[in-house]
Structures are given as structure tokens and as C-alpha cells.
Amino acid sequence: MIELFVLAALAFAALIVIGTLVSVFSLVGWFLWLPFKIIGWMFRGVALLIALPFVLLAAVLGGFGMLLGMGVLFLPLLLPFAMIGGLLWWLFRRPAPAQARTF
């Protein structure tokens, strides 16, 4: 029975040593790989600066296209309401008749 406890303790110690070695190698590998990651980020930033005007142009053209499509869609729906609103505005904006002054 004691052999199982000793074997379990040795296995646990081996797992701790292996985990520590893996974490150290992982950290060293990360520090070795870091300059290449920074260079990749710089290339992505330069690519973003080059692509940004095209992205903005596509967004503006897409926005104008959406506005045009919405206008074509909603003009037949909103034109009668706009005409009714204009008629009501014309009716209620008439000048009021002159009133006599009372002192």
C-alpha cells in the first residue's frame, strides 16, 4: 500500500516538473516569437492605412446607395402623407381675421 503512495507522490512531482518546464519553454518561445508578432502588427497597420480610403469610399457609396433605395421604396408610401400634411399646413396657416380691440 505504501508503494502506491510513493508512486503517486513521484508521479505528482514529475507532473509538477514537467508543467514547470513546459511553462518556461512556452514563455521563452513567446519572447522569441514576440518581435515577429510586432512586425506582423506593423504590416497590418500599414495595410489598414493603405486600405482605409477605399473602405471609407465604399462606405460612402454604400450609404448613398441605401439612401437612394430607401427613397425609391418610401417615396410612394410617404408622398400621400406629405401631401395631406401640406394641405393641413396650408389650411391652418391662413391669416386669422382681424379682431376688434377692446379696452
Wavefront OBJ file of the C-alpha trace (Angstrom):
o trace
v 0.000 0.000 0.000
v 2.832 2.360 0.844
v 4.296 1.728 -2.615
v 1.202 3.250 -4.208
v 1.555 6.415 -2.118
v 5.233 6.709 -3.054
v 4.432 6.116 -6.714
v 1.647 8.708 -6.590
v 3.973 11.248 -4.937
v 6.656 10.618 -7.567
v 4.086 10.950 -10.377
v 2.788 14.175 -8.839
v 6.333 15.558 -8.569
v 7.006 14.533 -12.174
v 3.858 16.337 -13.300
v 4.932 19.460 -11.432
v 8.405 19.363 -13.005
v 7.002 18.739 -16.490
v 4.425 21.521 -16.085
v 7.098 23.955 -14.914
v 9.378 23.058 -17.830
v 6.520 23.441 -20.316
v 5.611 26.854 -18.880
v 9.256 28.021 -19.005
v 9.675 26.862 -22.613
v 6.357 28.453 -23.508
v 7.440 31.768 -22.007
v 10.832 31.647 -23.742
v 9.136 30.774 -27.036
v 6.716 33.666 -26.600
v 9.592 36.093 -26.052
v 11.390 34.711 -29.100
v 8.240 34.978 -31.222
v 7.305 38.492 -29.969
v 9.413 40.521 -32.458
v 7.805 38.693 -35.357
v 4.363 39.412 -33.912
v 5.224 43.121 -33.602
v 6.418 43.178 -37.228
v 3.151 41.499 -38.247
v 1.157 44.137 -36.340
v 3.117 46.880 -38.123
v 2.355 45.322 -41.511
v -1.323 45.107 -40.594
v -1.297 48.771 -39.544
v 0.312 49.834 -42.824
v -2.211 47.725 -44.755
v -5.033 49.364 -42.798
v -3.694 52.835 -43.625
v -3.497 51.902 -47.307
v -6.973 50.331 -47.351
v -8.718 52.962 -45.216
v -9.553 55.394 -48.070
v -11.064 52.561 -50.087
v -13.078 51.377 -47.098
v -14.370 54.905 -46.497
v -15.228 55.325 -50.193
v -17.127 52.025 -50.183
v -18.985 53.066 -47.024
v -19.976 56.434 -48.512
v -21.090 54.893 -51.818
v -22.963 52.170 -49.964
v -24.665 54.783 -47.787
v -25.730 56.779 -50.829
v -26.975 53.594 -52.465
v -29.005 52.724 -49.380
v -30.456 56.237 -49.253
v -31.396 56.000 -52.912
v -33.026 52.623 -52.374
v -34.913 53.854 -49.328
v -36.080 56.904 -51.277
v -37.359 54.771 -54.116
v -39.082 52.488 -51.612
v -40.604 55.084 -49.298
v -41.447 57.906 -51.743
v -44.641 56.201 -52.991
v -45.587 55.425 -49.397
v -44.848 58.853 -47.912
v -45.913 61.135 -50.760
v -49.659 60.942 -49.965
v -48.978 61.674 -46.285
v -46.740 64.595 -47.249
v -49.495 65.966 -49.497
v -52.069 65.653 -46.688
v -49.663 67.364 -44.302
v -49.062 70.173 -46.792
v -52.790 70.650 -47.265
v -53.362 70.799 -43.499
v -50.452 73.219 -43.099
v -51.906 75.446 -45.825
v -55.341 75.361 -44.163
v -54.119 76.198 -40.682
v -51.531 78.812 -41.710
v -54.144 81.183 -43.117
v -54.016 84.572 -41.505
v -56.512 84.963 -38.725
v -59.259 87.553 -39.280
v -58.705 90.955 -37.688
v -60.244 91.332 -34.284
v -61.623 94.463 -32.764
v -59.688 95.976 -29.887
v -61.436 96.170 -26.605
v -60.166 98.428 -23.897
l 1 2 3 4 5 6 7 8 9 10 11 12 13 14 15 16 17 18 19 20 21 22 23 24 25 26 27 28 29 30 31 32 33 34 35 36 37 38 39 40 41 42 43 44 45 46 47 48 49 50 51 52 53 54 55 56 57 58 59 60 61 62 63 64 65 66 67 68 69 70 71 72 73 74 75 76 77 78 79 80 81 82 83 84 85 86 87 88 89 90 91 92 93 94 95 96 97 98 99 100 101 102 103
